[in-house]
């Protein structure tokens, strides 16, 4: 029989270095995975973690791309972290990311080909509204009917994907696209595009927004009473109720925040790197952000570093696919190892696991 009990004396040092240990274990076992695929494990790890930053061959391309890919991961992970701290499990950020892109894209395309300064701010608002509306569904069901928010938010991802496909071949399809699915290219529409602020840097308004959001939520969760309420609700929900906190309010607020950040991340991705609504617009940022949130210990500064690290694996993974022919699925497994090892080490650090023998009891007539 396996018994799991919370440790009385937890090591704060070990808890702090858990993400570093998880990264090292991921590199080690990832190397074994690559060797089974017939690839040089040292070369693969070097291409993923070192060359995008230090190699003269790849750095000029890779460094800006790291910022581009990190921005949506950081934004989504920040929103998820607020809910996770309160033990509210929004697993459907991918769907909220999609709906934010659809709402903002519909607004931008509705004004095409007009040129007005207010179009881009309206699209930001549309992205936030789209994400919030999609996130509030599991929030309402959770607060009113105590449904499982994990299942509801996850199932809504598949509905959002169908809505994305429908919009790509229907309502938002480019009328000048010769019947091919997909919307107009917003990068060719200045009032609805999100180009680099500094050419060649990878910094667009989504990156700026992500860094500002890190600072804002760091202050909010650490110094504002909102952060205390979230921690109290997550650690001691009954004490939170005695303190006068309303469960419905906290649940809806956490879902709204995570939906808003996921939706605006979808908006910045649409108007920047993606450029258009397509059937395969979503690339899994909503799910990968879960890894980023936990790798960053649900702390905004940690999420910033974890987002940059995960973006590095994205860019390095693309380089390794090109240079060594490593399958994309292997890179996804490699990224998934991060969460696996992080959660596994957390269990060992926080809980004491013991094994005991149990004797079968037989009833004699």
N, C-alpha and C positions, 0 to 999 in steps of 0.2 A: 504494500500500500504506500502511495506517495503522499506525503504531507508537506504542505507549503504554508509557512508561517512568516509574518513580517519580522524582520531582524530588529532586535532591540537597539543595537549599536550599529548604525549605518556609517560607512566611511564616506565623508564628504569629499575627500580627495578622489576616491575611486569613482564616485558619482560624477565629478567634474570632468574626469578624463575618459569617461565611457565613450563619448563620440570619437575620440582619437583612437581608442582601442578598436572600435567598430570599423573605422576606416582602414586600419592596419590589417585586421582580419579579412576585410573585403578584398584588399589588394593581394593578400596571400592566397586565399581560396579562389579569387578571380584569376590569378595566375595559373592555378591548377586547372581551372575550367578552360582557359585559353590553350594550355598545353594539350589537353584532351582533344581540342579541335585542330591540333597539329600546328599551332602558332607558337612563336617564341614568346613565353610569358613575360620576360624582362622587357622585350621590345614593345609588347602590347601595353604594359603598365606605363612605360616611359612615354609612349605616344598619347596615352590618356591623361596623365598627370603632369608631365614635364614639358613636352614639346609645345603644347598650346601656349605656354607662358614664356618659355625660354628659347625655343628654336627660332632661328632667323628665317627658316623656311616657312613656318606656319604662324608665327606670332602676330604678324601684321593682319592676318585674317582672323585668327582665333581670339585675340584679346577683345576686340569690339563685339564679337559674337557671344562671348561669355557674358557681357553686360546685357546684351539683347535677350538672351535666354534666361538670365537670372531674374530679370525684372518681374515677369509674370509669376515665377515660382515664389519670389519673396512676397509679392502682394497677396497671392492666394494663401500662402502658408501663414501670414500674419493673421488673416481672418479666421483660418481654421484654429490657430493657436488660442485665440480668445475663447472659442467654444470648448476646445479640449480642456482648457484650464478649469472650466465650469462643468466638466463631465458631460458636455453636450457634443454628440458625435456626428458632425456633418461630413459625410463621405461623398457627397454629391457635388463637390466644387467644380468638377468637370462639366456638369450640366449647366451650372450657373455661369461658368466661363463662356460656354456656347451661347446661352441666351443673352448675355451682355453684348456679345459680338453681333447677334442677330438684331437686337433692338437698336444698337448704335448704327449698324450698317443700314438698317431700314431708314433711319432718320437722315443719314448722309446721302443715301441714294434718292430719297424723296426730294431733296433740294437740287439734285443734279440738273443742269450744269451751272447753277447759280453760284456766285462767289460772294459770300458774306462772312464777316468775322465771327458771327455767333454760331455758325454751323458746328465747328469743332467742340465748343463748350456744350452745345446741345447734345452732341454725340456722347460726350463724357457722361452727361446726365442720363441719357438713354441707356448706356452701359450699366450704370449703377442701378437704375430702375429695373432693367431686365434681370440682373443678378439677384436683386432683393426679392422680386416677385417669385422667382423660381425657388429661392431659399426659404421663403416664408411659408411655403406649402407644408414641408415637413415640420416647420416650427409650429404652425397652427395645429396640425394633427398631433404633435407631441404634447403641446400644452393643454389642448382641449380633451383629447381622447387617449392620451398616454400611449400612442403608437410608437413603434420602434423607429427612431429617427435614422438609424443606420440603413435599414432596409428601404424606407421611403425615399430618402435622399439618393441612395444608390440607384433605385429603379427609375427615378426621374432623369438620370443621366441618359438612359436609353431612349426615353421620350424626347429629350432635347436633341439627341443625335438624329432621330427621325425628323424632327422639326428642321434641323439644319439641312438634311438631305432634301426635304420638301421645298425649302426656300431656295436652295441651289438650282433646282430644276423647275421652279414655279415662280413665286412672287418676286424674288430678287434676282432672277436670272437675267443676264445681260441680253437685252434685245438685239444687240449687234454682235452677239457671240456665235452666230451661225448654228444655234441650237445646242451648243455645248453647255453643260451645267456649270454654274458659277456666276457670280455677279460681275459688275464692272470693276476694273482695277482702281481702287481708291487712291493709290499712289500717283495716279495721273490726274487727280482731282484735288488741286491745292487746298481748298477749304475743308476737305475731309481726309487729309493725309497727315501722317505723323513722321516726317523725315528726321534725319539726324540733326541735332542742334549744332554739333561741331562735326564737320565732314571727316569720316574715317575713324571716329571715336566710338561709334556704337551707341552713343548717348542720345536718346530721344526723350520725349516728354514722359513716356512710361517709366523709363529708368529714373528720371528725376522724381516722379511721383512715388516710386518704390522707396527711394532713399528717404524722402520726406515722411512717408508712412512709417518707416522704421523708427525714426526719431519721435514721431507723434505717439505711437503705441508704446514705445519705451517709457515715455513720460507718463502716459495714461495708466499703464499697468503698474508702474512703480510708485508714482507720487500722487495719483488721484484716487479718490475714494471708489471710483468705478473699478479699479484694479483690485482693491480690497474686497469689494462685493463679489467679484468674479471668483477670487480665490476662496472666499468664505463659502460661496454657493457650491463650489467643486469639492472642497474638503469636508464641509459639514453642512449639508443641505437643511437639516432640521434646525440647526443653530441659525442659519440664514433666515428661515421662516420666523423663528422667534424674534429675530432682529428687525422684522418688518419687511424683508425683501419678498417680492411677489415672484413666485416660480414662473408664471406665464410671462411676465415682463422680461426676466433674465433670458428665458429660452428664445423668445421672439427677438430680443435685442442681439443675442449672439448669432442667431441665424441671419439676421439682417446685416450685421457687420461683415460676416464671412461672405454672404452673397454679394454685397456691394463691392468688396475688394476683388472677388473672383470676376464679377461682371465688368468692372473697369479694367481689369487685366485683359479680358477678352476684347474690349474696345481698343486698347492700345496695341494689342497683337494684330487685330484686324487692320487698323489704320497704319501700322508700321511694317513689320516683317512679312506678314501674310499678304496684305494688300487687297484681298478679295474674299468674299464668302464662297467657300467650296465645300464639296461633300466631305472631304478629309481635312477640314480646317482644324479641328481639334487634334492635338498631338499628345495628349495625356498629361498636360501640365497640372490639371486638377488632382490627379492621382499621385503624381510625383511630388506635389507640394505636401502631401501627408508625410512623406519621408523627410522632406526639408523641415517641417514643423517639429518633428520628433528629434531629428538630428540636431536641431538648434535648441533643444530642451524647452520648447515653447517660449523662448525668450527672444524678443525682437532683435537684439544684437546677434545672438546665436543664429537666428533665422537668416539674417543678412549673410553671415559667413557660410552657413550651410547652403544657402541658395547659390552663392558664388561657386562653392565646391561642386554642387550638383550640376550647375551649368558647365563647369569644367569637364565633368564626365560626359555631358552631352556632346560638347565640341570635340573633346578628345576621342570619344567613341566614334564620331563621324570620321575623324582623321584615321583612326585605326581600321575602320571599315574600308576606307579608300586605299590605305597603304598595305594592309595585311589581309584584307578580304574577310575580316571577322564578321559573322552574321549579326544583323541588327538585334535579333532575339537574344544573342549572347550578351550584348551590351545592356539590354533591359534586365536580364538575369543579374548581371554584375551590379546594376543600380539597386535592384531589389535586395541584394545581399546586405547592403548598408542598413536597411530597416530591420532585416532579420537579425543581424548580429547586434544591432543597437538594442532591440527589444529583449533579445536573449541575455545580454549582459546586464540589462536593467533588472531582469528577474533575479539573476544571481546576486546582484548588489543589494536589492531591496528585500529579498525574501530568503529565508532559510529552508532548504529543501532536504527532507529526510525520508528514508525508506524504512519501512517496518514490515515484519512478516505478520500475516493474519492467519489464524487457525480457523479452518472451516468448522462450523457448528452443525452437527447432525442431530436430528430428532429421532430418538428411538421410541418406537411404539411399545 
